[in-house]
Amino acid sequence: MYLYIRGIDMVQKQAIVGATLIDGLGGTPVEDSMVLVEGKRIESVGIQGEIGIPPDTEIIDGEGMWLLPGLIDLHVHIFHEAYIPYSIKGNMMSYAAVLAMNNLRSALQTGITTLRDVCSVDHLDLAMRSAIDRGQLFGPRLFVAGKGICITGGHGSEQRGVVHEVDSPWEVRKAVRAEVKAGVDFIKLLSSHRTDYPEFSLEEIEAGVDEAHRLGRKVAIHAANFESVRMAAEAGVDTIEHGSHVDERSAELMAEKGIVLVPTLMMKNSVRDFIFKMKEEGKDVWNLDPKEFEETELWFKKCVEQLPETMKLVLAKGVRVGAGTDDVSIDTPFAMLPEEMEWMTRYGMSNMEVIESATRIGAEAIGREFDFGTIEPGKFADLIMVSRSPLEDITVFKMVSWVMKEGIVVPIQPEWKRRPLREPIYI
């Protein structure tokens, strides 16, 4: 039986059989598994032959493959001004929407079934979320922060239409209320920028957290230096973005309060290398004056030098680590989560820990672990398959060969292809 829903062929009942299952919970993989899908959700999970297959069920052969939950990227910007290296004709927001749509589709074809956009220009992220929710765009499930909140002249203020600039606890609360009114899923605060000094005061961060939590929203904060991370941990934010510099007390508070660190490891390393390359070639970097360039170069150098110690500390203290890319480079594809996962292993995480970070922990950070992030009965049928064991080779996520979101197999679309994607194998 086929349902034609919103322009996509959807099989009412499907069984993925024979694959080795990694369910996102961190346990031993299950060989010769079977996952029964009915509509958008998983009906049952077990071993092939132990679960009955109802009549009229479409069988998908997973023999020789590894089946995992769809991936979750906790830190993206579906559009950024850096994506446009040359001026365009016509309306900028119309062009931005096209780029955002292409980025969303390429992420889905990569195996990323859920994205968290951590602030976007003029609420573009809310519009894209509406298009996905209404079936006008087939893309990853999208959770959005709308406009970020920073101090006057703070990080993010250099971009038009991306942030509220505020300067007191009550102004922070008002900005939170404005974003809740707009319809955001969570609040984004920004409290550091390429220096050792915090931007928000502790009272301002506490006001933002209190207001957001009172209104049922989680809080993500851009905090990269020791002081801003410490204040964020004390205030009880939900996720710390970047967190390049974390001391022992902050790590203990993060573990105690369940705060998730999204370290964006690939981005920090790639920016440092990019700056070094541009300097060697004598080229301008982001139109910075010599003093700003020197500060930026020094900051990213310090970030990368600190990262081994930071990651060692947070892992030892039991801090949950989520996977997020923050990739806004014109030189790389949008969907770089597989590369971020590889970087996470370089900083001491096991392959299984990285898989949990990009699935279960991602769902927990969003607050929707009851809906997705693991392969369990009742959860959305967000599934991917790879051809080799990801426990032996984490780079296999660069070659996801089959993707399903909410029971719909993702079709091949060459114009937004990010990775090689094969047709599903039907029996």
TORMARKE-840435 format. One record per residue (C-alpha): residue number from 0; x, y, z. Coordinates in pm, 1 decimal, padded with zeros to 6 digits. Example, Ala and Ser with C-alpha at 12.3 -4.5 7.8 and 13.67 -1.06 7.14 Angstrom:
<nodes>
NODE     i       east      north         up
NODE     0    01230.0   -00450.0    00780.0
NODE     1    01367.0   -00106.0    00714.0
</nodes>
This chain:
<nodes>
NODE     i       east      north         up
NODE     0    00000.0    00000.0    00000.0
NODE     1    00134.2    00343.6   -00095.3
NODE     2    00032.2    00681.3    00036.0
NODE     3    00098.2    00992.2   -00167.7
NODE     4    00171.8    01257.0    00090.8
NODE     5    00284.0    01607.2    00000.8
NODE     6    00442.7    01500.0   -00323.7
NODE     7    00651.3    01216.2   -00177.2
NODE     8    00578.2    00845.3   -00215.2
NODE     9    00541.1    00698.0    00132.8
NODE    10    00496.3    00328.8    00201.4
NODE    11    00243.8    00264.7    00480.0
NODE    12    00436.3   -00033.3    00623.8
NODE    13    00804.7   -00104.0    00572.7
NODE    14    01051.4   -00349.5    00721.4
NODE    15    01426.4   -00291.1    00710.6
NODE    16    01574.7   -00637.4    00748.8
NODE    17    01920.1   -00793.6    00785.0
NODE    18    02126.7   -00488.6    00880.1
NODE    19    02351.0   -00460.2    01185.5
NODE    20    02169.1   -00218.4    01414.2
NODE    21    02327.4    00059.6    01622.5
NODE    22    02029.8    00212.6    01799.0
NODE    23    02194.6    00524.0    01948.5
NODE    24    02171.2    00401.8    02308.1
NODE    25    02537.1    00296.1    02326.9
NODE    26    02481.3   -00078.6    02359.6
NODE    27    02618.2   -00371.6    02161.8
NODE    28    02518.7   -00365.2    01792.5
NODE    29    02245.4   -00611.5    01693.8
NODE    30    02319.1   -00830.9    01393.3
NODE    31    02051.7   -00948.6    01149.4
NODE    32    01809.7   -00688.8    01284.9
NODE    33    01462.5   -00593.3    01175.5
NODE    34    01297.1   -00254.4    01214.3
NODE    35    00926.8   -00236.3    01131.5
NODE    36    00798.7    00106.0    01029.5
NODE    37    00433.7    00202.6    01006.3
NODE    38    00362.8    00546.4    00866.3
NODE    39    00600.3    00800.3    01020.2
NODE    40    00703.9    00598.7    01324.1
NODE    41    00885.8    00284.0    01427.7
NODE    42    00647.6    00007.9    01532.1
NODE    43    00893.5   -00255.9    01652.3
NODE    44    01265.2   -00333.2    01669.9
NODE    45    01427.4   -00673.7    01704.8
NODE    46    01598.1   -00963.1    01531.9
NODE    47    01485.9   -01085.4    01192.1
NODE    48    01263.9   -01390.3    01228.9
NODE    49    01153.0   -01302.9    01581.3
NODE    50    00911.4   -01030.3    01470.3
NODE    51    00623.4   -01104.1    01238.2
NODE    52    00595.4   -00904.7    00916.6
NODE    53    00238.2   -00793.4    00843.7
NODE    54    00090.5   -00842.9    00495.6
NODE    55    00144.6   -00565.2    00239.5
NODE    56    00472.2   -00464.2    00404.5
NODE    57    00745.9   -00334.6    00177.1
NODE    58    01074.7   -00512.5    00251.5
NODE    59    01401.1   -00315.2    00240.7
NODE    60    01708.6   -00536.7    00231.3
NODE    61    01978.0   -00418.0    00472.8
NODE    62    02202.4   -00724.4    00453.2
NODE    63    02567.0   -00624.8    00482.3
NODE    64    02470.7   -00272.6    00591.7
NODE    65    02475.4   -00086.7    00922.8
NODE    66    02152.2    00079.6    01029.6
NODE    67    02157.5    00385.5    01260.6
NODE    68    01935.1    00674.4    01371.4
NODE    69    01926.2    00982.8    01152.1
NODE    70    02199.4    01232.4    01242.5
NODE    71    02144.9    01559.3    01432.9
NODE    72    02351.5    01874.7    01378.9
NODE    73    02307.1    02104.6    01678.2
NODE    74    02478.0    02414.5    01540.4
NODE    75    02407.3    02541.5    01189.4
NODE    76    02318.3    02862.4    01011.7
NODE    77    02099.1    02764.5    00717.5
NODE    78    02191.8    03100.2    00567.1
NODE    79    02487.7    03329.6    00634.1
NODE    80    02617.2    03631.1    00446.3
NODE    81    02945.4    03442.0    00396.5
NODE    82    02760.3    03211.0    00155.3
NODE    83    02744.7    03498.8   -00098.4
NODE    84    03095.4    03589.2   -00219.1
NODE    85    02965.6    03825.9   -00490.3
NODE    86    02677.1    04071.0   -00499.9
NODE    87    02350.1    03950.0   -00649.4
NODE    88    02071.7    04112.5   -00846.6
NODE    89    01724.4    04138.9   -00700.2
NODE    90    01603.0    04084.7   -00345.8
NODE    91    01865.0    03948.6   -00104.8
NODE    92    01614.9    03762.8    00115.6
NODE    93    01468.7    03582.1   -00185.2
NODE    94    01816.8    03464.6   -00276.7
NODE    95    01886.9    03372.8    00085.4
NODE    96    01576.0    03153.0    00089.6
NODE    97    01696.1    02962.5   -00216.5
NODE    98    02036.6    02903.0   -00058.0
NODE    99    01876.2    02795.9    00269.0
NODE   100    01646.3    02554.3    00086.3
NODE   101    01940.0    02398.2   -00096.0
NODE   102    02135.7    02367.1    00228.9
NODE   103    01844.3    02195.1    00400.3
NODE   104    01800.5    01945.1    00121.1
NODE   105    02170.4    01866.6    00098.3
NODE   106    02178.8    01805.7    00474.5
NODE   107    01891.1    01560.3    00448.5
NODE   108    02059.1    01371.0    00166.2
NODE   109    02373.1    01349.8    00381.1
NODE   110    02177.9    01165.7    00651.2
NODE   111    02108.1    01463.9    00877.5
NODE   112    01740.3    01435.1    00963.3
NODE   113    01733.2    01708.1    01230.7
NODE   114    01898.6    02051.1    01239.9
NODE   115    01915.5    02322.2    01503.2
NODE   116    01958.7    02668.2    01349.0
NODE   117    02121.9    02894.3    01607.4
NODE   118    01997.5    03229.8    01468.3
NODE   119    01926.8    03356.3    01122.4
NODE   120    01863.9    03682.2    00939.6
NODE   121    01513.7    03831.2    00968.1
NODE   122    01358.9    03505.5    01092.6
NODE   123    01439.1    03318.8    00771.5
NODE   124    01476.2    03004.7    00982.5
NODE   125    01114.3    03028.6    01101.3
NODE   126    00994.2    03057.6    00741.9
NODE   127    01195.2    02751.9    00638.1
NODE   128    01061.0    02558.5    00936.9
NODE   129    00706.4    02646.5    00833.4
NODE   130    00772.0    02527.8    00476.8
NODE   131    00905.3    02193.9    00604.0
NODE   132    00624.9    02145.6    00857.1
NODE   133    00361.0    02216.8    00591.0
NODE   134    00513.7    01982.0    00336.6
NODE   135    00616.0    02255.3    00092.8
NODE   136    00981.6    02160.0    00133.8
NODE   137    01126.5    01816.1    00201.2
NODE   138    01409.4    01882.4    00444.8
NODE   139    01541.2    01792.8    00788.8
NODE   140    01330.4    01857.3    01096.9
NODE   141    01423.9    02212.8    01191.8
NODE   142    01450.0    02375.7    01535.0
NODE   143    01516.0    02748.5    01528.3
NODE   144    01633.2    03035.5    01748.5
NODE   145    01518.7    03321.3    01526.7
NODE   146    01726.5    03627.0    01615.1
NODE   147    02007.2    03600.7    01867.1
NODE   148    02047.5    03831.4    02167.5
NODE   149    02372.7    04019.0    02238.9
NODE   150    02497.0    04336.3    02408.1
NODE   151    02517.5    04657.8    02207.2
NODE   152    02809.9    04613.1    01971.2
NODE   153    02849.9    04251.4    02080.4
NODE   154    02910.2    03938.5    01879.3
NODE   155    02655.8    03913.8    01598.5
NODE   156    02580.3    04285.7    01586.8
NODE   157    02797.2    04322.9    01276.9
NODE   158    02534.1    04136.3    01073.6
NODE   159    02209.8    04305.5    00971.4
NODE   160    01888.4    04158.5    01104.4
NODE   161    02049.2    03872.2    01296.7
NODE   162    02037.9    03987.4    01661.3
NODE   163    01869.5    04205.9    01921.5
NODE   164    02120.3    04440.6    02089.6
NODE   165    02031.1    04483.4    02458.9
NODE   166    02194.2    04630.2    02767.0
NODE   167    02021.2    04526.2    03088.4
NODE   168    01850.2    04223.7    03240.9
NODE   169    01507.6    04365.7    03157.2
NODE   170    01606.6    04432.6    02796.1
NODE   171    01725.1    04071.6    02774.6
NODE   172    01386.2    03958.1    02902.6
NODE   173    01206.1    04178.2    02649.3
NODE   174    01414.0    04032.3    02363.1
NODE   175    01336.5    03679.0    02483.8
NODE   176    00967.0    03765.0    02483.1
NODE   177    00993.8    03907.1    02131.2
NODE   178    01147.7    03585.0    02001.7
NODE   179    00894.7    03368.5    02182.0
NODE   180    00621.8    03581.9    02022.0
NODE   181    00784.9    03522.7    01682.3
NODE   182    00758.3    03147.6    01744.2
NODE   183    01110.7    03025.8    01811.2
NODE   184    01191.9    02684.7    01954.9
NODE   185    01477.9    02805.5    02177.1
NODE   186    01668.4    03121.1    02269.3
NODE   187    02022.4    03206.0    02154.2
NODE   188    02239.6    03434.2    02368.3
NODE   189    02581.5    03552.8    02250.2
NODE   190    02833.2    03641.0    02520.3
NODE   191    03186.3    03632.5    02381.3
NODE   192    03381.9    03725.7    02071.7
NODE   193    03748.0    03651.1    02001.1
NODE   194    03873.9    03798.1    02328.6
NODE   195    03926.0    03676.3    02683.8
NODE   196    03646.5    03902.1    02809.9
NODE   197    03277.6    03814.0    02850.9
NODE   198    03011.0    04036.7    02699.1
NODE   199    02693.6    03977.1    02901.9
NODE   200    02702.8    04017.3    03279.0
NODE   201    02599.9    03724.4    03495.7
NODE   202    02275.4    03907.6    03585.2
NODE   203    02189.1    03947.8    03216.7
NODE   204    02250.9    03580.1    03139.8
NODE   205    02047.9    03476.3    03445.4
NODE   206    01762.4    03699.9    03328.0
NODE   207    01767.9    03540.9    02984.1
NODE   208    01770.6    03189.8    03124.7
NODE   209    01496.6    03263.0    03377.0
NODE   210    01270.5    03426.8    03118.6
NODE   211    01324.0    03159.2    02855.9
NODE   212    01271.5    02869.2    03094.8
NODE   213    00962.8    03035.6    03241.3
NODE   214    00821.2    03050.6    02889.2
NODE   215    00913.9    02690.8    02810.8
NODE   216    01220.1    02754.1    02593.6
NODE   217    01574.0    02619.5    02625.8
NODE   218    01877.3    02848.1    02605.0
NODE   219    02186.1    02809.0    02389.2
NODE   220    02473.4    03050.0    02449.1
NODE   221    02775.7    03140.9    02242.4
NODE   222    03044.5    03135.6    02510.8
NODE   223    03404.4    03063.5    02423.2
NODE   224    03627.8    03210.4    02693.8
NODE   225    03675.7    03096.4    03053.9
NODE   226    03468.5    03371.9    03214.2
NODE   227    03169.5    03356.7    02979.0
NODE   228    03157.3    02976.3    03007.7
NODE   229    03169.1    02995.9    03386.0
NODE   230    02885.2    03248.5    03401.6
NODE   231    02679.4    03045.2    03154.0
NODE   232    02724.8    02733.2    03366.4
NODE   233    02631.3    02919.5    03684.8
NODE   234    02320.8    03062.1    03518.6
NODE   235    02206.9    02716.4    03407.6
NODE   236    02187.0    02748.8    03029.8
NODE   237    02097.5    02433.5    02837.9
NODE   238    02378.7    02423.4    02582.4
NODE   239    02712.6    02601.3    02556.3
NODE   240    02817.2    02665.3    02198.0
NODE   241    03190.4    02647.5    02121.9
NODE   242    03309.5    02648.1    02486.8
NODE   243    03672.3    02657.9    02376.8
NODE   244    03798.7    02739.8    02727.2
NODE   245    03646.0    02544.3    03016.6
NODE   246    03795.9    02527.8    03364.7
NODE   247    03741.0    02250.5    03618.9
NODE   248    03466.8    02427.5    03815.4
NODE   249    03272.5    02508.3    03498.7
NODE   250    03300.2    02148.2    03379.9
NODE   251    03169.4    02024.7    03715.5
NODE   252    02873.5    02264.5    03698.2
NODE   253    02797.4    02157.3    03340.6
NODE   254    02796.8    01791.6    03437.8
NODE   255    02589.6    01857.5    03749.5
NODE   256    02326.5    02063.3    03566.1
NODE   257    02315.6    01850.4    03250.6
NODE   258    02445.6    02129.5    03026.7
NODE   259    02548.2    02002.2    02682.8
NODE   260    02869.9    02129.4    02523.9
NODE   261    02864.9    02177.0    02145.4
NODE   262    03237.9    02229.2    02077.8
NODE   263    03235.9    02286.6    01695.5
NODE   264    03585.7    02141.3    01666.2
NODE   265    03613.6    02135.6    01287.9
NODE   266    03522.7    02502.9    01254.4
NODE   267    03789.6    02623.3    01497.4
NODE   268    04062.3    02423.6    01329.1
NODE   269    03956.5    02518.9    00977.5
NODE   270    03933.8    02891.1    01059.7
NODE   271    04279.8    02887.4    01216.5
NODE   272    04420.5    02711.9    00908.8
NODE   273    04235.9    02951.4    00675.4
NODE   274    04375.3    03258.1    00851.6
NODE   275    04727.2    03113.5    00836.1
NODE   276    04688.2    03039.9    00464.6
NODE   277    04559.3    03388.4    00385.2
NODE   278    04842.2    03544.4    00583.9
NODE   279    05101.8    03336.2    00400.6
NODE   280    04952.1    03444.2    00067.5
NODE   281    04931.0    03806.9    00174.3
NODE   282    04554.8    03820.5    00122.9
NODE   283    04293.1    04017.1    00314.4
NODE   284    04081.2    03824.4    00566.0
NODE   285    03721.3    03945.5    00612.5
NODE   286    03821.0    04311.1    00550.9
NODE   287    03977.3    04334.1    00896.7
NODE   288    04213.4    04613.7    00988.1
NODE   289    04563.0    04505.1    01104.5
NODE   290    04473.6    04519.6    01474.4
NODE   291    04152.5    04316.7    01430.9
NODE   292    04337.1    04065.7    01215.3
NODE   293    04606.8    04021.4    01479.2
NODE   294    04343.8    03971.9    01753.6
NODE   295    04150.0    03722.0    01541.9
NODE   296    04462.1    03526.3    01447.3
NODE   297    04574.4    03509.0    01810.3
NODE   298    04229.5    03408.6    01933.2
NODE   299    04186.9    03111.4    01700.9
NODE   300    04543.8    03001.3    01766.3
NODE   301    04470.6    03001.9    02141.9
NODE   302    04140.3    02817.6    02084.1
NODE   303    04302.7    02532.9    01896.5
NODE   304    04587.3    02509.3    02148.2
NODE   305    04337.4    02489.5    02435.8
NODE   306    04101.8    02236.8    02276.4
NODE   307    04287.6    01916.3    02375.6
NODE   308    04283.3    02018.9    02741.4
NODE   309    03921.0    02134.2    02728.2
NODE   310    03795.1    01814.6    02567.3
NODE   311    03999.3    01596.0    02802.6
NODE   312    03853.0    01781.4    03101.8
NODE   313    03487.1    01779.4    02998.4
NODE   314    03497.8    01411.9    02903.3
NODE   315    03663.1    01322.4    03234.7
NODE   316    03394.8    01516.3    03425.0
NODE   317    03111.4    01343.7    03238.8
NODE   318    02985.6    01647.2    03046.4
NODE   319    02755.9    01548.8    02760.2
NODE   320    02896.7    01655.5    02424.0
NODE   321    02674.7    01726.8    02124.1
NODE   322    02774.9    01739.5    01757.9
NODE   323    02749.6    02070.7    01574.8
NODE   324    02932.5    02218.9    01277.4
NODE   325    02886.0    02598.9    01257.9
NODE   326    03018.4    02571.3    00902.8
NODE   327    02967.3    02901.1    00717.6
NODE   328    03255.2    02864.6    00474.7
NODE   329    03197.5    02931.5    00105.9
NODE   330    03470.2    02676.9    00028.7
NODE   331    03300.8    02371.6    00181.8
NODE   332    02959.0    02207.5    00144.8
NODE   333    02692.7    02297.9    00399.3
NODE   334    02647.4    01949.2    00542.7
NODE   335    02980.6    01888.0    00719.7
NODE   336    02859.6    01687.9    01020.1
NODE   337    03050.8    01373.1    00910.1
NODE   338    03371.3    01576.6    00921.2
NODE   339    03284.2    01713.0    01266.2
NODE   340    03228.8    01357.0    01388.3
NODE   341    03574.6    01264.5    01265.7
NODE   342    03724.3    01560.8    01452.1
NODE   343    03548.9    01449.6    01770.2
NODE   344    03736.3    01117.8    01759.3
NODE   345    04062.9    01308.4    01719.3
NODE   346    03991.8    01479.3    02051.3
NODE   347    03953.0    01159.1    02249.6
NODE   348    03595.1    01042.3    02194.2
NODE   349    03529.3    00682.0    02093.5
NODE   350    03335.3    00612.0    01774.6
NODE   351    03035.1    00498.0    01977.9
NODE   352    03045.1    00812.7    02190.2
NODE   353    03049.2    01023.9    01874.7
NODE   354    02752.0    00834.2    01731.5
NODE   355    02559.2    00898.9    02053.2
NODE   356    02656.4    01266.5    02036.0
NODE   357    02517.9    01296.0    01683.3
NODE   358    02196.0    01108.2    01764.5
NODE   359    02064.5    01056.8    02120.0
NODE   360    02247.7    01345.0    02287.4
NODE   361    02145.1    01577.0    02006.6
NODE   362    01781.0    01491.9    02069.0
NODE   363    01827.3    01541.2    02443.6
NODE   364    01984.2    01883.8    02387.1
NODE   365    01682.2    01987.1    02182.9
NODE   366    01444.0    01838.7    02439.6
NODE   367    01278.6    01591.7    02202.6
NODE   368    01443.3    01264.7    02301.7
NODE   369    01097.8    01106.6    02325.8
NODE   370    01048.2    01162.4    01951.0
NODE   371    01379.9    01088.4    01779.0
NODE   372    01752.4    01030.2    01831.4
NODE   373    01737.0    00652.3    01886.1
NODE   374    01582.6    00354.9    01709.3
NODE   375    01303.9    00253.3    01945.0
NODE   376    00932.4    00173.5    01908.1
NODE   377    00716.5    00484.0    01897.2
NODE   378    00986.3    00718.6    01772.8
NODE   379    01000.1    00878.5    01429.9
NODE   380    01143.9    00653.7    01160.7
NODE   381    01457.5    00862.3    01103.8
NODE   382    01707.7    00606.6    00978.4
NODE   383    02029.4    00587.3    00777.5
NODE   384    02242.0    00303.9    00641.0
NODE   385    02616.6    00285.1    00580.0
NODE   386    02814.5    00009.3    00414.5
NODE   387    03087.4   -00043.0    00677.3
NODE   388    03106.8   -00055.8    01053.2
NODE   389    03113.0    00301.0    01190.3
NODE   390    03266.3    00160.0    01508.6
NODE   391    03574.7    00071.7    01307.6
NODE   392    03575.8    00365.6    01066.5
NODE   393    03400.0    00690.2    01162.0
NODE   394    03460.9    00833.7    00814.2
NODE   395    03193.7    00602.4    00673.5
NODE   396    02941.6    00877.1    00755.7
NODE   397    03082.3    01068.2    00459.8
NODE   398    02924.4    00797.3    00243.0
NODE   399    02574.0    00746.2    00383.4
NODE   400    02402.5    00535.1    00118.0
NODE   401    02036.5    00538.5    00229.1
NODE   402    01828.0    00785.2    00427.9
NODE   403    01474.2    00775.7    00566.4
NODE   404    01297.6    01061.2    00741.0
NODE   405    00966.1    00991.5    00915.1
NODE   406    00909.3    00682.2    00702.1
NODE   407    00990.8    00850.2    00370.9
NODE   408    01297.2    00733.1    00178.6
NODE   409    01494.7    01037.6    00066.3
NODE   410    01509.9    01051.4   -00314.3
NODE   411    01821.6    01124.4   -00516.2
NODE   412    01831.0    01488.3   -00627.1
NODE   413    02153.9    01570.6   -00814.6
NODE   414    02109.9    01946.3   -00779.8
NODE   415    02140.2    01923.7   -00400.5
NODE   416    02358.0    01618.5   -00371.7
NODE   417    02616.6    01643.5   -00092.5
NODE   418    02716.5    01280.0   -00066.3
NODE   419    02684.4    00968.0   -00282.8
NODE   420    02335.8    00828.5   -00218.4
NODE   421    02219.7    00498.5   -00366.5
NODE   422    01869.0    00395.3   -00451.7
NODE   423    01703.9    00187.8   -00175.8
NODE   424    01706.5   -00185.2   -00237.4
NODE   425    01353.9   -00326.3   -00245.7
NODE   426    01263.3   -00695.4   -00253.8
</nodes>
